[in-house]
Amino acid sequence: MLHKFSELKILEPSRVRVSEARLDEIDVEIDGELIRGVRPRRPFPFSYPEIVILYKDKEELGILRDYRNLDTRSRELLEKVLKVVYFMPKIRRVLNIRSVEGKYEWKVITDKGELTFFTWGRCVRVLRDGRLLVRDIYSRAYIVDEPEKLDNRSRLYLSMMI
Amino acid sequence: MSHAEDNSILVYPSPDEIPLFVKDLLQNGEEVVAVVKTDLVGGDYGEEQVVLTNRRIMVVNEKLSNSLPLSKVVAASIRGYINTCVLTVDTEEGSNSLAVFTRGRLEAFDKFVTIINNMVVGKIPYELLKNQLLSKMKEGQKQRSVRAAILRLLGLLKPIAPLLVASVVVAVAIRLVGLVQPYLMKILVDDVLTAGRADLLIYVIVGLLAINLVNTLLNTLNAFFGTKLNVAIVNTLRSRVYRKLHELSLTHYDRFGSGGLWSRVVDDVNRVQWFLTSAFIPLFINASMVAFVGVTLATLNLWLTLIALMPIPVSVAGNLIYRKAASRYYHRLWRKWSRIVSVISDTINAAILVKSFGKEEDFTKKFEGYQTDYERAQMDVFKFEQQIWPAVGLAFTASSLLIWWFGGHDVLKGSMSLGSLMAFTSYMWQFYSPVFGLIENVRNLQLLAVAAGRIFEILDLEPDVQEAPDAIDVELDGGIECENVWFTYDGIHYALKGVTLRIRRGERIGLVGPSGSGKTTLAKLFLHLYDPQVGSIKYDDTDAKRIKLNSLKDQVAIVLQNPVLLDATIADNIALGKGDVAPEEIIAAAKAAKAHDFVMKLPEAYDSEVGMQGSRLSGGERARVALAAALLKNPKVLILDEPTAALDALTEDEVTEELEKMTKGRTTIIIAHRLSTLRFTDRIVVMENGKVVEEGTHEDLLQRDGLYKKLWEAQLRGLTRMTTIEANEQVSREEYVTQVQ
């Protein structure tokens, strides 16, 4: 390999302990050294959500190959932050999609409750694993986890937009 | 008008193909290699034969008018003017203009020139040249008649033949069932109502019901087969053409242009489908209808049938006149419309121009003028149509009135039943439409052949870059040898003229030279995207032609000047060059290409979509993604065409530094305009006008008073000027601040 992986600063889970979580920041101990205000970022939020890169300001502290291998408390704290940073309602049912003045009005039921939002014509992206990403006119994303498992009506509406 | 023979070139003609007066000129052992014909003699239309033999080039106009021994020829070329081209042959004494022809013959003369150059410049062994030409010539001869095109099209559609047959059968059946109804009505009127046979009534009613049921069923089947057939035709043809696209060489893409290929894959395929379903299938339907209904009519009443045929010639004539003139009227209408569209488009797209020059009033006037023109053209179409159709309509009215007149008399006389007359008029209308349909079908068949021909043109292309049957997988070591390479994209202009270059394993070469000097072409040849017409490119002593294309492309990576990205995610674009890629490798490659930081700033990071052709990224970002893709392949040979052109000075510096690290020990060819990018290369090769003109290290080249020194000094001057401007700006800013204070 041309680029040695060692240059990638891989963080072994055992070296990392998360002690605090605040909205989009965590306090983290790496090799016992406490670093405050660390921002976790996913390089592949859809294809490899388990990979997380930790940033302190602009500096890259290292890559967690799979954050789920952290100890339970660290993992829970990190997930709390990831939930904020990668907030994305999951669409469970599509109640209606209708065209309104060149836009589309979606009425959906998500894991965060019932929602209404507007999209442009081209708004659905099919992710490689088959999940659907719907983007509204404000560029907010909504995800459909298993489109084929939705009820018939929802699937009919979605197929209209893909 | 262009004829097929316009661009024919006779290659190694058989004795009877050689004109007698040419044969007479041949000396002992002299063999005709190629013959082309001009269409001009001097400044007038006329014909001359230009003959290439193994010894000389002759121009023959009934008798020999010019002759030049090949031993004196340095190279041949074509000079192009607006309409004409001149075949020119350079000798050591100077250039000779041998023959003039219009651009209509350019293709043939192109080949002719290439053959001459292959002999005198490329010095290709004569036997090899002859074999190549003879084998190529056999491929070139293809017939293109309407019948042949349609038969071939049907051959392509063989897999869906059952569907095609079923569609025709069902469609014919519908028409035939339709014929029974008037017959039943005749029985109803004559035998049941008039003759009072009440017992038959129930049979007639049940018969009518049955016919309607069968008809409904057949119509459903017809719609089903029709839809299925349409999709099947398009899919069968399009996947054939699409697969062919991947086989084509880049030269074909250059020749047809992306728009041209696009229209073959999308438009022509649709056209074939449309003509097939609207001309080919109806042809059978209409022909069978004309036969059945014609016979039925004649059986009912021969005299009336002849009257019924009367308006047909009038209508055919009307149709022909209409078609001939309508295209003119409609074309005019379309031209007027497109002018309106172009004003609207200018107004919207060049709004800033219109506004900044205060041209709103002019545009509005122009627009309104065009609107009026359009309205006038529309009215002309209306007037024109009114001259034809009423006359045709009158002919039909006259014939049907005559039928009622004579038929009415027959019924009153008792020589014809009322039911028969009613059936006759009903059949008569069923007779007209298939007759006109047939005329339309024949015309559409020709259009079908044209559209099919355009598809075959693509399917018949032979890729220029073909893998040798005995091509092998080779583990490259990194040495490249380029021996007397000549290359031309168009057969006229040579982008490379005898380039010889040896690159050692692990050597880092900088390729510099003015735009159009052949740097990028050479790089593309290294990747075997094209084959040189003359000369060879070898990788560690193996000719590129003998290496499997995929094997070469796995080990040689190129980053193009304006890199093209796929409409996919950044991760997909980086992983393109390699099959199974771990996410860490993607990150590592991106870091090496200085792409990681900007990628991580995007909310979706590596999962971000780049848009059509990478439109959501800036030029510099695209360049870095493309570089990452090339690095991920871990290629033995890395070719970078202006890798830093789209980068700002700071990033360029960073990338150059990174490039230096990762190219260490790897054969690398860097094409650069900014000479500072080349500071770490082992050797710099300077190209000009398709040739290598200088070679050496940066210091060596500066010592020589050559092109490199000029380029270097020009860039230094540019830099100094920039620094001076910046300094001046700084001064004036300071002055400004002082004044304000």
HADDOCK unambig.tbl for C-alpha pairs under 7 A between the chains (distance, minus, plus):
assign (segid A and resid 1 and name CA) (segid B and resid 634 and name CA) 6.88 0.50 0.50
assign (segid A and resid 2 and name CA) (segid B and resid 634 and name CA) 6.01 0.50 0.50
assign (segid A and resid 3 and name CA) (segid B and resid 588 and name CA) 6.09 0.50 0.50
assign (segid A and resid 3 and name CA) (segid B and resid 589 and name CA) 6.90 0.50 0.50
assign (segid A and resid 8 and name CA) (segid B and resid 588 and name CA) 6.68 0.50 0.50
assign (segid A and resid 43 and name CA) (segid B and resid 600 and name CA) 6.41 0.50 0.50
assign (segid A and resid 43 and name CA) (segid B and resid 605 and name CA) 5.16 0.50 0.50
assign (segid A and resid 43 and name CA) (segid B and resid 606 and name CA) 5.64 0.50 0.50
assign (segid A and resid 44 and name CA) (segid B and resid 604 and name CA) 6.98 0.50 0.50
assign (segid A and resid 44 and name CA) (segid B and resid 605 and name CA) 6.21 0.50 0.50
assign (segid A and resid 44 and name CA) (segid B and resid 606 and name CA) 5.33 0.50 0.50
assign (segid A and resid 44 and name CA) (segid B and resid 607 and name CA) 5.33 0.50 0.50
assign (segid A and resid 45 and name CA) (segid B and resid 604 and name CA) 6.13 0.50 0.50
assign (segid A and resid 45 and name CA) (segid B and resid 607 and name CA) 6.56 0.50 0.50
assign (segid A and resid 46 and name CA) (segid B and resid 607 and name CA) 6.44 0.50 0.50
assign (segid A and resid 47 and name CA) (segid B and resid 607 and name CA) 7.00 0.50 0.50
